[in-house]
Amino acid sequence: MIFSRSCRDSNARQGLARLIGIALVSGAMVLAGCASPASIPANVILRDVHNNGYSLAFDERSETLATGGSEGRIRLWRLPDGQELSHWQAHTGSLQGMQFLNRDQELLSAAYDGTLARWTRAGTLLKRIVTPSPVTGMAADETAATVVTGHQDGHVRLWRLADFSLIGDVRPHRGAVRAIAYHAATRQIASSGTDGRVFHWRLGEEPQPLPAPPTDAQDLAFAPEGSYLMGSGWFKLFRWRLPDGGLQILRTPHHGLVKSISFHRDGRTLASIGRQTDSAVYLLDAGTGAVVKRFQPHALCGTFVRLAPSGRYLASTSDDANVHIWDLQHPLPERNFYSENKIRAANKME
């Protein structure tokens, strides 16, 4: 049985006062009979597939979606219909990163239990190591044969992909690492932490601090061409120019924490999901933060969003244990929802 879950985030108390104010304003708008914006329904909803949804990964051909939850289970789903292909108990902690390898025949995973593992698509374990600290983020580069992991102890560690031997270890953060981003073409790395700091460097170099954002960067993503780095925090997006590091703050329509972001391959837009109050899923203009498209929100706090490499699919997951999948080439019709007052007014006009 799936029970209701409360929103959980380590810095939720920092924004409590702001959230109360937002809730009051939002409630007043609902009572006043405001119309909800149109949203694009998900083509497929996978219900109660994890205790809480924590991580998503598309294969390079955009034919398979991998999902991971707080219970440590991995599931593979066929696209576009969402038919389950395989599942297995991969970790004892929440999934914090997944990536397909070896022409989509294998899957790399990392979890808060501190383990890094490599699997076949059927769930056969090929290699596993226990790292020194819980993993909070992961990225891999097959060309450079390198895995990058962020950890609860503030370290960013580099591992040789073939045998998981440690090849690099730095500690840029005084607190836990919140997010890791990697750009394979230029071999750039970025990390953010609970200490509010953001670092940027290339493989073989030392981390360099970027201008600190006004709130912790919950997620990071390099633009497809690698010229700038995007981050997300309370209500806003952060945009750092590389390599000079100039910081631009962009407002978004989110009413709370922007928990996760993912670039479209066009580099002009990125997907986002909210953590508090709205659980909204948007496609945003990467230059302005303005809404390009609105998607069906989740019932509980959002955790992760990902766009497929081909740009065809968008997937999101949250504390409601569901996974939403949109086929952007074949979207369902938008639906308008109106408050009771609006409906009454329309009936009177008739």
Buried (B, 14 or more C-beta within 10 A) or exposed (E): EEEEBEBEBEBBEBBEEBBEEBBEEBEEEEEEBBEBEEBBBBBBBBEEBBBBBBBBBBBBEBBBBBBBBBBBBBBBBEBBEBEEBBBBEBBEBBBBBBBBBEEBEBBBBBBBBBBBBBBBBEBEEEBBBEBEBBBBBBBBBBEBEBBBBBBBBBBBBBBBBEEBEEBBEBEBBEBBBBBBBBBBEEBBBBBBBBBBBBBBBBBEEEBEEBEBBEBBBBBBBBBBEBEBBBBBBBBBBBBBEBEEBEBBEBEBBBBBBBBBBBBBEEBEBBBBBBBBBBBBBBBBBBBEBEBBBBBBBBEBBBBBBBBBBBBBBBBBBBBBBBBBBBBBEEBEEBEEEBBEEBEEEEEEEE
